[in-house]
Amino acid sequence: MNQMILLVVTGVAAGILGAIMGIGGGMIITPVLTVLMGLPIQYAIAASIIAVIATSSGATIAYLRDDMLNLRVAMFLEIGTTVGAIVGAIVTGMVPSNILYWLFGALLVFSTYNMIRKLIGKTDAAPADHPDELATKLKLNGSYYDKATKKQVDYTVTNVPGGMTMMFGAGLASGMLGIGSGAFKVIAMDTIMKMPLKPSSATSNLMMGVTAAASATVYFFNGSLRPEIAVPLALGILGGALIGSRIMPIMPTRLLRMIFVPIIGFMGIQMLLKGFGVTI
């Protein structure tokens, strides 16, 4: 019973964080399952995959209702993520994992630096200087109602090839390293494609679930997916994701960045250290 309560509480916390930031709850779930509960890492990873699906399911419903996520951007960029995940799964073992950890760790640290610059400048994503021709043809531009400022925000998507390349890298990281790629997806939309952070986070939630669903089948058939772990965790996450999806639209974007910066900064440093064989 104590274990079940801990799983539900962990799920609620991971669901809230995942829904608000558009990232998977693996950075909460994996340490709790492995360190506090002593479960094997393969069970923790499988549970994290279910966590991502549950977070995505719970948050996406609310964000669709609020017209916060950009469905066309999600479906278009998911092509790059899926292809990257397939390539990553195929070439696993051919590329030294420490090199990938260095590359993606450096990217996260650099993105942290960019977000700190935006915080200092007190601005959201810089608007594009002129409409992007490819984004216009693909009808990727969008708008949302910001409940924090009580204003309708129209935004233009730019640098679509750069965003697609980043998505391919996110899928590659997922396939080769077995990590969640929600942070990379948010960075691709917010930093590279100049989307505001709120629709970037909301859109990332939808995309994470699509990517994770494919991985879940693998863990199901190899026996790593344990119902006694995944079910209470998923129940907590669904509740947490619904709470988080109600909180995020009313949060000031600046506060959202202040939460996001230490998270991706920590993830970046963690990946760099893993590249050198140090685990924290």
Helices and strands as residue ranges (DSSP letters): H 2-21, H 26-31, I 32-36, H 41-65, H 71-91, H 97-121, H 133-137, E 142-146, E 151-155, H 160-177, H 182-187, I 188-192, H 197-221, H 227-247, G 248-250, H 253-275
